[in-house]
């Protein structure tokens, strides 16, 4: 039976058919839907972990225990999981273990554009890269067997276009793979130096065997056409190449680490001109040059962003495909905080106070955009707290009275706790604001350890942020509603003056949660409105100006009342009052 599936859904289906038993992940676009889809299969134990390192360790532990297991993350999540990722190469597996890493070429929802193939090379792990949904299913399923065959974890490289594009998939039946027997083997699984030295030998021998396997494995194939031009490519670039250069001969690589040598050399010998088309870094290109194959690569194709049929055609000097020009410029539509977003009131206050804001990764990162403009730095998950601590240790206590860290509840659970421990332990005097919207918002409203629901939405033990902060030594912990601007401002002022580490929990649920019921839309009395634009200072997309007066779009407004508290003339209120 065929079905139209997202690449992520197809990965989940392939793992299901391959007898997967355990999945542990942390949500991260564009990888999130894999674990969400797996959670719908009752045969598979699934969970959201606090971060990617924990998720990778859970899945690796399950593999050592004899179960086929899986972990998914986005490319920057691989940075967090790097410690167990590298160790997994040395200890190997018992049951099959697959790690999916979804890159984000073009940085649609990420702070950088790193190429995860480098992790496979550095950790000496095999990596497969599918080009469509059918290959997502096939490669994910095959990776479990490949893992057991070579006693190694296997990486699956995805990207935004493959993960979030749909194509037809042939569905199969689930293979029930029995739990493998676990045998105590400290020389294999205990990575103290004496054992690790012996395991390094195993890793190198395994890579030689995998390199030989890559020469004629089913993931790599040659599509011979015109011998004047040949292209070596992989993943989503294969789709672009076959459309932009339909007559070219193609070596389509599905296994991108280790790369074949003989196969590439033989293909190169059959064509006159050879291109390597790969997004981001020249990983395949460098391998080709190292084995004596001359190719045209990054001197023509960019190191930046996503490719397309058009960019490839332009790079090789082919006629550009026809395009349709719009008669007028389409206005830019940058992402904004949603109407009724609980973060808006907090950022309004922080902007008003003019404090330095050490920010973090999540919906609230949008607080950096005008008109709120209330974020100075955003580095990586959890860095807001530790970054602020370093900033203020460098600049002195007066700086601590003019700066705060802002971090979400899910991000705090992910990697903010240790930063707070460091701040308290080293006698910091900074103020940390945890914006608790009761969900992992930016990636699609996944549950986390602080909101009392598991991956299936069932009740689970909830971490009390207040008690956790007190447990690590914070004596000043308070909770405010960011919708109450006066109370929020008073709390921030007081804690900035405190001579010790303090935590403010700005708690209000995300306006998009199903449990949150919108209030009736507000309206503006044009007779009272003086066009002062005070209501625009919160940056709510439901408010605009028309004919010199503010107006509210009642299809967007959720009645949060934030604008109402800012109007100096009392022109904003319920429709019944107008």
C-alpha positions as CSV (number, residue, x, y, z in Angstrom):
1,X,0.0,0.0,0.0
2,X,1.3,3.5,-0.9
3,X,0.8,6.5,1.2
4,X,1.9,10.2,1.0
5,X,4.2,10.9,3.9
6,X,6.5,13.6,5.2
7,X,10.1,12.6,5.2
8,X,10.0,12.6,9.0
9,X,6.9,10.4,9.0
10,X,8.6,8.0,6.6
11,X,11.6,7.8,8.9
12,X,9.3,6.8,11.7
13,X,7.5,4.3,9.6
14,X,10.8,2.7,8.5
15,X,11.9,2.4,12.2
16,X,8.6,0.9,13.1
17,X,8.8,-1.6,10.3
18,X,12.4,-2.4,11.4
19,X,11.3,-3.5,14.8
20,X,12.2,-0.4,16.8
21,X,11.5,-0.7,20.6
22,X,12.7,2.5,22.2
23,X,12.9,6.2,21.1
24,X,14.1,9.1,23.2
25,X,14.5,12.6,21.7
26,X,14.3,16.3,22.4
27,X,12.2,18.3,20.0
28,X,14.1,20.4,17.5
29,X,12.9,21.6,14.1
30,X,13.2,20.1,11.5
31,X,13.4,16.7,13.3
32,X,10.5,16.9,15.7
33,X,7.8,15.0,13.8
34,X,9.9,11.8,13.7
35,X,9.4,11.2,17.4
36,X,5.9,12.5,17.4
37,X,5.0,9.9,14.7
38,X,6.8,7.1,16.6
39,X,4.8,7.9,19.7
40,X,1.6,6.8,17.9
41,X,2.9,3.2,17.6
42,X,2.0,1.3,20.8
43,X,4.7,-1.3,20.2
44,X,7.4,1.4,20.7
45,X,8.3,3.1,24.0
46,X,8.7,6.8,23.3
47,X,9.6,9.8,25.4
48,X,10.7,13.4,25.4
49,X,14.0,13.8,27.2
50,X,15.1,17.0,28.9
51,X,17.9,17.5,26.2
52,X,19.6,15.7,23.4
53,X,22.5,14.4,25.5
54,X,20.1,12.6,27.9
55,X,18.0,11.3,24.9
56,X,21.1,9.9,23.2
57,X,22.2,8.2,26.4
58,X,18.8,6.7,27.0
59,X,18.6,5.3,23.5
60,X,22.2,4.0,23.6
61,X,21.5,2.4,27.0
62,X,18.5,0.7,25.4
63,X,20.7,-0.5,22.5
64,X,23.2,-1.9,24.9
65,X,20.3,-3.6,26.7
66,X,19.5,-5.4,23.4
67,X,16.7,-3.3,22.0
68,X,16.6,-1.6,18.7
69,X,16.6,2.1,19.6
70,X,16.5,5.6,18.1
71,X,17.2,9.2,18.9
72,X,16.3,12.3,16.8
73,X,17.7,15.8,17.0
74,X,18.4,18.9,14.9
75,X,21.9,19.8,13.9
76,X,22.7,22.0,16.9
77,X,21.2,19.3,19.1
78,X,24.1,17.1,17.9
79,X,26.4,19.5,19.7
80,X,24.6,18.8,23.0
81,X,24.7,15.0,22.3
82,X,28.3,15.0,21.1
83,X,29.7,13.3,24.3
84,X,27.6,10.1,24.1
85,X,27.7,10.3,20.3
86,X,31.5,9.9,20.2
87,X,31.5,7.3,23.0
88,X,28.9,5.3,21.1
89,X,31.4,4.8,18.4
90,X,33.8,3.1,20.8
91,X,31.3,0.9,22.8
92,X,29.3,-0.1,19.8
93,X,25.9,-1.6,20.2
94,X,24.0,-4.8,21.1
95,X,20.6,-4.0,19.5
96,X,20.6,-1.6,16.5
97,X,20.9,2.1,17.3
98,X,20.1,4.9,14.9
99,X,20.7,8.6,15.4
100,X,18.8,11.0,13.1
101,X,20.3,14.5,12.7
102,X,18.3,17.1,10.7
103,X,20.4,19.9,9.2
104,X,18.8,23.3,8.5
105,X,20.3,24.7,5.3
106,X,19.1,28.2,5.0
107,X,18.6,28.5,8.8
108,X,14.8,28.5,8.6
109,X,14.6,27.9,12.4
110,X,18.2,27.8,13.7
111,X,21.0,30.0,14.9
112,X,23.7,28.5,12.6
113,X,24.1,26.3,9.5
114,X,26.5,23.6,10.5
115,X,27.0,20.5,8.4
116,X,26.4,17.3,10.5
117,X,28.5,15.1,8.2
118,X,31.5,16.4,10.1
119,X,30.2,14.6,13.2
120,X,30.0,11.3,11.3
121,X,33.6,11.8,10.1
122,X,34.9,12.9,13.5
123,X,33.1,10.2,15.5
124,X,33.9,7.6,12.9
125,X,30.3,6.5,12.4
126,X,28.5,5.5,9.2
127,X,26.0,8.0,7.9
128,X,23.2,7.6,5.4
129,X,21.5,10.5,3.6
130,X,18.0,9.9,2.0
131,X,16.7,12.1,-0.9
132,X,13.0,11.5,-0.5
133,X,10.4,10.0,1.7
134,X,10.7,6.5,0.3
135,X,14.4,6.5,1.0
136,X,13.7,7.9,4.4
137,X,11.7,4.8,5.2
138,X,14.2,2.4,3.5
139,X,17.3,3.9,4.9
140,X,15.9,4.1,8.5
141,X,14.8,0.5,8.4
142,X,18.1,-0.6,6.9
143,X,20.2,1.4,9.3
144,X,18.9,-0.7,12.2
145,X,20.3,-3.9,10.6
146,X,23.4,-2.1,9.5
147,X,24.0,-1.0,13.1
148,X,23.9,-4.6,14.3
149,X,25.9,-6.0,11.4
150,X,28.8,-3.6,12.0
151,X,28.3,-3.2,15.8
152,X,28.0,0.6,15.6
153,X,25.5,3.3,16.0
154,X,24.4,4.7,12.6
155,X,23.7,8.3,11.8
156,X,20.9,9.4,9.4
157,X,21.3,12.8,7.9
158,X,18.2,14.7,7.1
159,X,17.5,18.3,6.1
160,X,14.5,20.7,6.2
161,X,13.4,20.0,2.6
162,X,13.5,16.2,3.0
163,X,12.0,16.2,6.5
164,X,9.2,18.5,5.6
165,X,8.4,17.5,2.0
166,X,5.9,14.8,1.1
167,X,6.3,12.0,-1.5
168,X,4.7,8.6,-2.0
169,X,5.9,5.7,0.2
170,X,5.3,2.0,-0.1
171,X,4.4,0.7,3.3
172,X,5.4,-2.6,4.7
173,X,4.8,-4.8,7.7
174,X,6.5,-4.5,11.1
175,X,9.3,-7.0,11.7
176,X,9.2,-8.1,15.3
177,X,12.8,-8.3,16.4
178,X,13.4,-10.1,19.7
179,X,15.3,-8.4,22.5
180,X,18.9,-9.5,22.3
181,X,20.5,-11.1,25.3
182,X,22.7,-8.7,27.4
183,X,26.0,-10.1,28.5
184,X,28.3,-8.3,30.9
185,X,31.4,-7.1,29.0
186,X,33.3,-4.3,30.7
187,X,36.1,-4.4,28.1
188,X,33.5,-3.3,25.5
189,X,31.2,-1.1,27.5
190,X,33.4,0.5,30.2
191,X,35.3,3.3,28.6
192,X,38.2,3.8,31.0
193,X,41.5,4.4,29.2
194,X,42.8,0.9,29.2
195,X,39.7,-0.5,27.6
196,X,39.2,2.5,25.2
197,X,42.6,2.0,23.7
198,X,41.6,-1.5,22.7
199,X,38.2,-0.3,21.4
200,X,39.9,2.4,19.2
201,X,41.5,-0.4,17.3
202,X,38.1,-1.9,16.8
203,X,36.7,1.4,15.5
204,X,39.5,1.7,12.9
205,X,39.0,-1.8,11.7
206,X,35.3,-1.3,11.5
207,X,35.8,1.9,9.4
208,X,37.9,-0.1,6.9
209,X,35.1,-2.7,6.7
210,X,32.5,0.0,6.2
211,X,34.6,1.7,3.5
212,X,34.7,-1.6,1.6
213,X,31.0,-2.0,2.1
214,X,30.4,1.5,0.7
215,X,31.9,0.4,-2.7
216,X,28.9,-1.7,-3.7
217,X,26.3,-1.0,-1.0
218,X,22.6,-0.5,-2.1
219,X,22.6,3.1,-0.9
220,X,25.0,4.3,-3.7
221,X,24.1,4.0,-7.3
222,X,25.2,5.2,-10.8
223,X,22.7,6.6,-13.3
224,X,24.5,6.8,-16.6
225,X,23.3,9.2,-19.3
226,X,25.4,11.7,-21.3
227,X,29.1,11.1,-20.5
228,X,30.0,14.7,-21.3
229,X,28.9,15.7,-17.8
230,X,28.9,13.8,-14.6
231,X,27.6,14.8,-11.1
232,X,28.4,13.3,-7.7
233,X,25.7,14.3,-5.2
234,X,23.6,13.2,-2.3
235,X,20.4,13.9,-0.4
236,X,18.1,16.7,-1.5
237,X,20.7,18.0,-4.0
238,X,20.1,14.8,-6.0
239,X,16.5,16.1,-6.7
240,X,17.7,19.5,-7.8
241,X,20.4,18.0,-10.0
242,X,18.1,15.6,-11.9
243,X,15.7,18.5,-12.6
244,X,18.4,21.1,-13.5
245,X,20.7,18.7,-15.4
246,X,18.4,15.9,-16.7
247,X,20.9,14.6,-19.3
248,X,23.9,14.4,-16.9
249,X,25.2,11.2,-15.5
250,X,24.9,11.0,-11.8
251,X,26.6,9.1,-9.0
252,X,24.0,9.3,-6.3
253,X,25.5,8.7,-2.8
254,X,23.2,7.4,-0.1
255,X,26.0,6.5,2.2
256,X,28.0,9.7,2.9
257,X,30.4,8.3,5.5
258,X,32.5,6.5,4.8
259,X,32.6,7.5,1.2
260,X,33.6,5.0,-1.5
261,X,36.9,5.3,-3.3
262,X,36.9,2.9,-6.2
263,X,33.3,3.7,-7.1
264,X,34.0,7.4,-7.4
265,X,37.2,6.8,-9.4
266,X,35.5,4.5,-11.8
267,X,32.6,6.9,-12.3
268,X,35.0,9.8,-12.8
269,X,36.8,7.9,-15.5
270,X,33.5,7.6,-17.6
271,X,32.7,11.4,-17.8
272,X,34.5,14.4,-19.3
273,X,33.5,17.0,-16.8
274,X,32.7,16.1,-13.2
275,X,30.8,18.3,-10.7
276,X,30.2,17.7,-7.0
277,X,26.9,19.3,-5.9
278,X,26.4,19.3,-2.1
279,X,24.9,21.9,0.2
280,X,27.0,23.6,2.9
281,X,30.6,22.2,3.2
282,X,32.6,20.4,0.5
283,X,32.8,17.1,2.3
284,X,32.4,14.9,-0.8
285,X,34.6,17.3,-2.8
286,X,37.5,17.0,-0.3
287,X,37.3,13.2,-0.4
288,X,37.4,13.2,-4.2
289,X,40.5,15.4,-4.3
290,X,42.1,13.3,-1.6
291,X,41.8,10.2,-3.8
292,X,43.1,11.9,-6.9
293,X,39.8,12.7,-8.6
294,X,39.6,16.2,-10.1
295,X,36.1,17.8,-9.6
296,X,34.4,21.2,-9.9
297,X,32.9,22.0,-6.6
298,X,32.8,24.9,-4.2
299,X,34.5,27.2,-6.7
300,X,31.1,27.2,-8.5
301,X,28.6,26.2,-5.8
302,X,28.1,28.2,-2.6
303,X,29.0,27.2,0.9
304,X,25.9,29.1,2.1
305,X,22.3,28.2,2.3
306,X,20.0,26.0,0.2
307,X,20.4,25.2,-3.4
308,X,17.7,25.0,-6.0
309,X,17.3,23.9,-9.6
310,X,17.9,27.5,-10.6
311,X,21.1,28.0,-8.6
312,X,22.5,24.8,-10.0
313,X,21.7,25.6,-13.6
314,X,23.2,29.1,-13.1
315,X,26.4,27.6,-11.6
316,X,27.0,25.2,-14.5
317,X,26.1,27.8,-17.2
318,X,22.8,26.2,-18.3
319,X,19.8,28.2,-19.4
320,X,17.8,29.3,-16.4
321,X,14.3,27.8,-16.0
322,X,11.5,30.2,-16.7
323,X,10.2,32.2,-13.8
324,X,7.2,34.4,-13.1
325,X,7.8,37.9,-11.9
326,X,5.4,39.5,-9.5
327,X,4.1,42.9,-10.7
328,X,5.0,44.4,-7.3
329,X,7.3,43.7,-4.5
330,X,5.9,41.3,-1.9
331,X,6.3,42.8,1.5
332,X,8.6,41.1,4.0
333,X,6.7,39.2,6.7
334,X,9.1,38.5,9.6
335,X,8.0,36.1,12.4
336,X,6.4,37.8,15.4
337,X,5.2,36.9,18.8
338,X,1.6,35.7,18.5
339,X,-1.4,37.8,19.7
340,X,-1.8,37.1,23.4
341,X,1.7,35.8,23.8
342,X,2.6,35.8,27.4
343,X,6.2,36.9,26.6
344,X,5.1,40.2,25.1
345,X,4.3,41.9,28.4
346,X,7.6,40.9,29.9
347,X,9.6,42.2,27.0
348,X,7.7,45.4,27.0
349,X,8.8,45.9,30.6
350,X,12.4,45.0,29.9
351,X,12.5,47.4,26.9
352,X,11.0,50.1,29.1
353,X,13.6,49.6,31.8
354,X,16.5,49.6,29.2
355,X,18.2,46.6,30.7
356,X,20.7,44.4,29.0
357,X,19.0,41.0,28.2
358,X,21.0,37.8,27.9
359,X,18.6,35.8,25.8
360,X,18.1,32.1,24.8
361,X,16.5,29.8,22.2
362,X,12.7,29.7,21.9
363,X,9.7,31.7,21.0
364,X,10.9,34.5,23.2
365,X,13.9,35.0,21.0
366,X,11.4,37.0,18.9
367,X,11.6,39.6,21.6
368,X,14.7,40.8,19.9
369,X,12.7,42.2,17.0
370,X,11.3,45.8,16.9
371,X,9.3,47.4,18.5
372,X,10.2,45.4,21.6
373,X,13.9,45.2,20.8
374,X,14.5,43.6,24.2
375,X,17.2,41.1,23.7
376,X,21.0,41.7,23.4
377,X,22.4,38.2,23.0
378,X,21.3,34.7,21.9
379,X,24.0,32.1,21.6
380,X,22.6,28.5,22.2
381,X,20.3,26.5,24.4
382,X,20.9,27.5,28.1
383,X,23.5,30.1,27.5
384,X,21.4,33.0,28.7
385,X,22.1,32.3,32.4
386,X,25.8,31.3,32.2
387,X,26.4,34.0,29.6
388,X,24.9,36.7,31.9
389,X,27.0,35.4,34.8
390,X,30.2,35.8,32.9
391,X,29.1,39.2,31.5
392,X,28.5,40.5,35.0
393,X,31.6,39.0,36.5
394,X,33.5,40.8,33.9
395,X,31.7,44.2,34.3
396,X,31.0,44.2,38.1
397,X,28.0,44.4,40.4
398,X,26.7,47.6,38.9
399,X,26.2,45.7,35.6
400,X,24.2,43.1,37.5
401,X,21.7,45.8,38.4
402,X,21.1,46.6,34.8
403,X,20.9,43.2,33.2
404,X,18.8,40.0,33.2
405,X,18.8,36.6,31.7
406,X,15.6,35.3,30.0
407,X,15.0,31.6,29.4
408,X,12.0,29.5,28.7
409,X,10.7,26.7,31.0
410,X,11.6,23.9,28.5
411,X,15.0,25.5,27.7
412,X,15.7,25.8,31.5
413,X,15.1,22.1,31.9
414,X,17.2,21.4,28.8
415,X,20.4,23.2,29.8
416,X,19.7,26.2,32.0
417,X,19.8,24.5,35.4
418,X,23.6,24.0,35.4
419,X,24.1,27.7,34.6
420,X,22.0,28.7,37.5
421,X,23.9,26.3,39.8
422,X,27.1,28.0,38.6
423,X,25.8,31.4,39.2
424,X,24.7,30.6,42.8
425,X,27.8,28.6,43.6
426,X,30.1,31.4,42.4
427,X,28.2,34.1,44.3
428,X,26.6,35.8,41.3
429,X,24.2,38.7,41.9
430,X,22.3,38.4,38.6
431,X,18.6,38.2,37.9
432,X,17.2,35.3,36.0
433,X,13.7,35.4,34.4
434,X,12.2,32.0,33.5
435,X,9.3,32.6,31.1
436,X,7.1,29.7,31.8
437,X,4.4,29.2,29.1
438,X,3.8,25.6,30.1
439,X,5.0,24.1,26.8
440,X,7.9,23.8,24.3
441,X,6.4,26.4,22.0
442,X,8.7,27.0,19.1
443,X,8.9,23.4,18.0
444,X,5.1,22.8,18.0
445,X,3.9,22.6,21.7
446,X,5.6,19.4,22.9
447,X,5.4,18.6,26.6
448,X,8.4,18.9,28.9
449,X,9.3,17.8,32.5
450,X,7.9,21.1,34.0
451,X,4.4,21.0,32.7
452,X,3.2,17.7,34.1
453,X,2.4,15.8,30.9
454,X,4.3,13.2,29.0
455,X,4.8,12.7,25.2
456,X,1.3,11.2,25.0
457,X,-0.3,14.0,26.9
458,X,-0.9,11.7,30.0
459,X,-0.3,13.1,33.5
460,X,3.4,12.8,34.6
461,X,5.4,14.1,37.6
462,X,6.0,17.8,37.1
463,X,9.2,19.5,38.2
464,X,8.4,22.6,40.3
465,X,10.5,25.4,39.0
466,X,10.2,27.3,42.3
467,X,11.4,24.3,44.4
468,X,14.1,23.5,41.9
469,X,15.5,27.0,42.0
470,X,15.4,27.0,45.8
471,X,17.1,23.6,45.9
472,X,20.1,24.8,44.0
473,X,20.5,27.7,46.5
474,X,18.4,30.6,45.2
475,X,16.8,32.3,48.1
476,X,14.9,34.9,46.2
477,X,12.3,33.2,43.9
478,X,9.0,34.9,42.9
479,X,6.3,34.3,40.4
480,X,4.6,37.0,38.4
481,X,2.0,37.2,35.7
482,X,3.6,38.9,32.7
483,X,0.2,40.1,31.6
484,X,0.2,42.4,34.7
485,X,2.7,45.0,33.5
486,X,2.8,47.0,36.8
487,X,3.5,43.9,38.9
488,X,6.0,42.6,36.4
489,X,7.9,45.9,36.4
490,X,7.9,46.1,40.2
491,X,9.3,42.6,40.5
492,X,12.1,43.2,37.9
493,X,13.1,46.5,39.7
494,X,13.2,44.8,43.1
495,X,15.2,41.8,42.0
496,X,17.7,43.9,40.0
497,X,18.5,45.7,43.3
498,X,18.9,42.4,45.2
499,X,22.6,41.7,46.3
500,X,22.4,38.0,45.3
501,X,21.1,35.7,42.6
502,X,17.4,36.0,42.2
503,X,14.8,34.2,40.0
504,X,11.6,35.6,38.6
505,X,9.2,33.1,37.1
506,X,7.0,34.9,34.6
507,X,4.1,32.4,34.4
508,X,1.3,32.5,31.9
509,X,0.4,29.6,29.5
510,X,0.9,29.9,25.7
511,X,-2.1,31.5,24.0
512,X,-2.1,28.7,21.4
513,X,-2.6,25.8,23.9
514,X,-5.9,24.0,23.5
515,X,-6.5,24.5,27.3
516,X,-6.3,28.3,26.9
517,X,-9.6,29.8,25.9
518,X,-9.4,33.1,24.1
519,X,-11.4,36.0,25.5
520,X,-13.7,38.2,23.2
521,X,-11.7,40.4,20.9
522,X,-11.2,44.0,22.0
523,X,-12.1,47.1,20.0
524,X,-11.0,50.7,19.8
525,X,-13.4,53.6,20.1
526,X,-12.4,55.9,17.2
527,X,-13.9,58.9,19.1
528,X,-11.5,58.4,22.0
529,X,-8.5,57.3,20.0
530,X,-6.0,60.2,19.5
531,X,-3.6,58.2,17.2
532,X,-0.8,58.4,19.8
533,X,0.3,54.8,18.9
534,X,1.0,53.8,22.5
535,X,-0.8,50.5,21.8
536,X,1.7,49.8,19.0
537,X,4.6,49.7,21.4
538,X,3.8,46.1,22.3
539,X,4.1,44.9,18.7
540,X,0.9,43.0,18.6
541,X,0.1,41.9,15.1
542,X,-3.7,42.4,15.8
543,X,-3.2,46.2,16.1
544,X,-2.6,48.5,13.2
545,X,-3.2,52.1,12.1
546,X,-5.9,53.2,9.6
547,X,-6.7,56.8,8.8
548,X,-4.7,58.0,11.7
549,X,-6.5,55.8,14.2
550,X,-5.6,52.5,15.8
551,X,-7.7,49.5,14.8
552,X,-7.9,45.9,16.1
553,X,-8.3,42.9,13.8
554,X,-10.9,40.9,15.7
555,X,-9.9,37.8,13.7
556,X,-6.5,37.9,15.5
557,X,-7.2,39.5,18.9
558,X,-7.5,37.0,21.8
559,X,-8.6,39.7,24.3
560,X,-5.4,39.5,26.5
561,X,-5.9,43.2,27.5
562,X,-2.2,44.2,27.3
563,X,-3.0,47.1,24.8
564,X,-5.9,48.2,27.0
565,X,-3.5,48.9,29.9
566,X,-1.3,51.1,27.7
567,X,-4.0,53.4,26.2
568,X,-3.8,56.8,27.9
569,X,-7.4,57.7,26.8
570,X,-9.2,54.5,27.7
571,X,-10.1,54.0,24.0
572,X,-9.7,50.2,24.1
573,X,-12.2,47.9,25.6
574,X,-14.7,45.2,24.9
575,X,-17.0,45.6,21.9
576,X,-20.0,45.9,24.2
577,X,-18.6,48.9,25.9
578,X,-17.7,50.7,22.6
